[in-house]
């Protein structure tokens, strides 16, 4: 399925404690306390997208005026399959990936997460602390 021709290119951000029940189109809601951001998919499909902040997931940068989110957002489980980056309150659209590319990307992300947490466990053991 192709994304809507009305996909967004800009957004505004709001720092919130709790994400509202009804998300507004074009707004990236950021909860530092709960280490996550939420928004409606910027392709216009209306589905909600969560991007948790974690060492193996997304990282948010706030420059005092705008926000950026890395890595890209790939809504692979949604019909729209939209793919974009958030850079300085702009939505930068990526190309749609093939099912095999999505599979390889998911496998790489899974391996990166495994390696990260395995290293954390080893570091904790060498420090004499219980692992996560």
N, C-alpha and C positions, 0 to 999 in steps of 0.2 A: 504494500500500500504506500503510495507517495504521500509526503506531508502536504499540508494545506498550502495554497499559494499565499495565504495571509500570515505566514510565519513571522514571528517577531525578530527585530534586529536590535532593540533596546529594551532595557528593563529598569525598574527602580528597586532599591532594596530597603528593607525595614528590619531593624534590630528589634526583636521581640523576646519576651520571656517564654511565652507559649504561642505556638502557631495557631492562628484562628481556625475555627472549624470550616469556614467558607474562605477559600483562597481566592484572591483577586487575580485576574489575568495580568501578566506582565510584572508581577511583584515577586522578588526573591525574599522570603521571610527567613531571617537568621536568628537562631537561638544559640547564643554562646553558652549559656548555662547547660543546655542539653546537647551541645556539640553537634548541631545539625542545621541544615537549611532545607526549606520546602518551597515548591513552586508548582504551578500548573505547567505542563509541558508547553514549551514555547512554540511548538508547531501548530497549536490551536486545537489539538484533539481533546483538551479538557482534563486529561488524566493527571493525577498528582504525582510529583516526583520528589523523593527524599534523597538527600545527599548527606550522609553522616560524615562528620569530621573524624578522622582517625589516621594513624600513620600509614595504613595500607589502603585507605580510601581517599576521600577528598580533603583538600586543604583550601582554606579561605584566606584571601589577602584583602585587607581593608587599608586603603591609602589615605583615609581621612575624608575622601569624597566619593569614591567608587569602590566596588568589590570585584574580585576575580576569584574564580573557582577552578581548581586543577585536580585531577585530570579532566578530560572531557566528560560530558554526560551522554551516555549511550542508552537510550530507552529500548534495549533489545527485546524485552519481554512484552512491550506494547505493540499493537498493530502498526503504529506509525513508524516504529524503528528509527525515530529521530536521533540525530547525533550532532552535538554542538558543544562549544566552549563558552564560558562566561568570562569575559575579559573587560574590565573597567566599565561595568554596567552595559556592556554590549553582548549580544548573542552572535557568536561567530559560528556559522553553520559548517558542519563537516559533511563529507559525502556519506551516503548510505553504504553500509558494509554488507557483504554477502554473508549468508549463513555460515560458511566455512571460516570467514574472517572473524565473525563474532565468536565462533567456537574457539578459535585459537586465542583470541583476546581474553575470553573468560578463563581459559586454561592457564594462560600466563598470569592473570590476576590471582587465581587460586594458588599457583606456585609461589608467587611473591608473598602472599599472606602466610602460607605455610613456613617459608623461610624466615620471615620476620619473627613469627611467634616461636619458632624453634630456636632462633638466636636469643630471643628474650629469655627462654627457659634455660638455655646454657649459661647465659650471663648471670641469671639469678642463682643457679647452682654454684657457679664459681665464686659468687659473693656470699654464699652460705644462706641465701634467702630462698624461701619457697617460691616456685614459679607461678605464673598467672593461672 
